[in-house]
Amino acid sequence: RWRRVMCHTNRGMAMPPLRRRLLEDLPLRGLAPKTHQCDVAAVRQRAPHSRRPPDQHSEAALRPSLLSLLHDQKVAERTFRLHLYGTRFVSERTLQRPWLLCVLTRPRHSPQLPIVWSPPEVRSLLAAVTRPQAQMFLRMIDACGLRLREGTPLQVADIAPQRRLVRVRQGTGGQDRDVPPAERPLELWRLDWQHERPRPWVFPARHQPTSLSATTLQQTCTHVLRQRGF
């Protein structure tokens, strides 16, 4: 039964009431769509552990679930926080049953320094990307300082070559911003655009009317990093 509570079926069944209320509460709270997916996934993954529907979860069953994440699955700190905050949102906002354990639980914070590559290392990695479109995309987000999922939805109308600005829509925190790109990648993109003229996406997918997939680009980066021994 708990498998049917948080999942859709393809047989015309209506959305379960709990999931419907949860999907209504998340945007009302002003949370991003990505947070919606994480919170739903957190509740869904707790269901097999408690062997009950999510609306019948108890605070007593939450403790072994969290301990299993820490000791058995050994998830990262960020993953643990996603599960904790997703469960806390459902219990406090959707079910109106605040749990003290969610408030008292504090995952250990272990700050780590980011890996910063030198310009020659970046050029070496970009040169190892064999697909021209993927290489152009990585050069562009490197020149603009964009995150991967900020660069994939870029449209041709978002680039103003005369003003030398790139409009990033719905970036970090759901905010728009203008960023100045480096000169060389912008010139390379302009030459490539004059030859291909993609519309409306700056980097369209090969066989679909959408932009390049962020997952595909992540796989490309992972493959190149392993080849280079990073």
N, C-alpha and C positions, 0 to 999 in steps of 0.2 A: 504493500500500500504506500509506503513512504517513497517508493520510486516514482509513483504517479503524482505525488503532491507537488513537486517542484519542477516537473518535466512536462513539456508539451507532448502530445501524441499526434500522429498524422491521420487519425480516424475521425476527425471532426469533433472531438471532445472539447468542451469549454475549458478556459484557463482556470486552474484551481484558485479558490478565493484567496488563500494566503499569498500566492505568487502575485495575483492581481493587486492586492493591497500593498505588497512590497514594492512592485514596480510603479505604483502611484506615489508611495511615500518618498522614494529616492529622488525623483525630480522636484517634488515639493520642498525637499530639504536643500535643493540647489546643488546636488552632487553631479559629477560628470558622468557621461554614459559609460566610461570605462569602470568607474566605481560601481555602477549598477551591476555589471557583469561579475565583478569580484565579490560583491556581497551575496548575490544569488548563488555563486559557486561555493562560497563559504558555508551557507546553510545546506546546500545540496550534499556537500562532502561530509557534513556532520550526521546526516540522516542514517547512513549504514552503521555508524558507530553506536548510535543510541537505539537503533532498530525501532524507531517510532517516527510518525510524521513530524515535520518541523514544528507544527503548532502544538505538539505534545512534548516537546523537549523540556527537560528539567535542568535546573542549575547543577544538580548532583551529577548528571551525565556529562556536563561540560568539562569538569576537571579531568577525567581520563582522556577525553578527546584532545584537550590541549597538551596534556603530558605525552600523548602518543605522537603529536606533531613534533615536540621537542626531542624526545628520546628515541622513538622508533623510526620515524621518517626523517628526523634531523633536517628539518626544513630551514631555510635561511630566515634571518630576522624579519626581512620585509614580508615574506610569505606568511610568517606567524602573525604579524600585525594585521595583514589582510583578513585572515581568518578571525582574529579576535575582534576587530572593529566591525566586520560584517555581522558576526553573531551579536555583538552589542547593539548594533543598529536595529536588527530584527527584534530583539527582545525588548528594547526600550521604546522604539517608535512604532513598530508594526503590531507587536503583541501586547504592548503596554504592560510588560512584566519585567521591570529592571532587575538585573541580577548583580549582586554585590561582587561576585567573583570577576565579572567583566571589568568592574571599576578598579579592583585591587590588583589585577594581573598587570604586570609591567615587564615586557620582554627586555632582555638586556641589550643595551645599545653599545655596539662596538664600531666606532667610526673607523673608516679605512680611507687612506689616501688614494685618489684616482690615479690611473695610469695615464701619463701624459707623454705622447710620442713627439720626437723631434721632427722638424720639417722634412729632413731627408727620409726618415722612416715613413712618414705619411706619403711622400711621393713614391716610395718603393712599393707600398701596399696598393696604392691606386694604380700603379703601372701593372700590377699583377692581375688586375681584374680584366678578363678577356672580353666580356660583353660590352660593346661600346656604350649602350644606353645606361647600363648599370654603372660604368665608370664615370659617365657624364653626371649622373645623379649624385654619386658620392663626391665628385669634385664640387658640385654646386652646394650641397649641404655643408661641406667643409669650408667653402668660401664664405658662406652666409652664417655659419655657426648655428645650423638648425639641427633639431632632433630628427630621427629617422621618420617618425610619423608626422612631423611637421612638413617634411619635404615631399612626401608622396602625394598629398592632395593639391600641390601647387598647380595653378592654372595659368595659361598664357596671359590672361588679363591681369594676373597678380604681379607681373614683371614690368617695370617701367624703365627701359634702357636709358631714355633721355635723362631721367632723374636719378638713375643708378640706384634704384631701390627695389626691394622685393617685399611684397605684402604677404605676411604670414597670417593666415586666418585661423581663429580658434586654436591658438598655440597653448603654451603653458598657462594653466589657470583659466582656459577658455577665452583668452584675450587676443585681440589682433595687435600686430605690431609691424613696423617697417624696419628692414635691416638693409644695410649697404653691402652688396656683394663685392668680392675682389674683382679686379678688372679682367684678368686672364680667363677665368672660368665663364664670365659673362660673355666675352667675345666668342669663346668656343661654342657656348650654347646658341648664340645668335647665328653663327655659321651653320650649325646643325639644324636649327629651326628653319632657316631659309631653304634648306634642302628637303627636309621632311614636312615641315609645317603641320605639326600635330595640333589637334583641337579636341576638346578644350584643355586637355591636360598637358602640362609641360613634359611629363614623362609617362606616356600612355603604356598600357599593357600591350603585349604583342598580339594576342588573339581575342581580347575582350574589350568592350567599350568602357574601360575603367582605367584608373591610374595603376602604376606599378605596385605590386604587392609588397608590403613591408616585410612579410615573412620571407619571401623569395630573396629580398635584398639582405636580410639577416643571414640567411643560409649562404649567400655569396660571400659576405664578409667573414663568416666563420670558416669557410673553406680556404679563403685566402690567408687568414691568420694562421691556420694550421700548416699550410704550405710554407709560410715564412718562419714558422717555429715560434710564434708569439704565444 
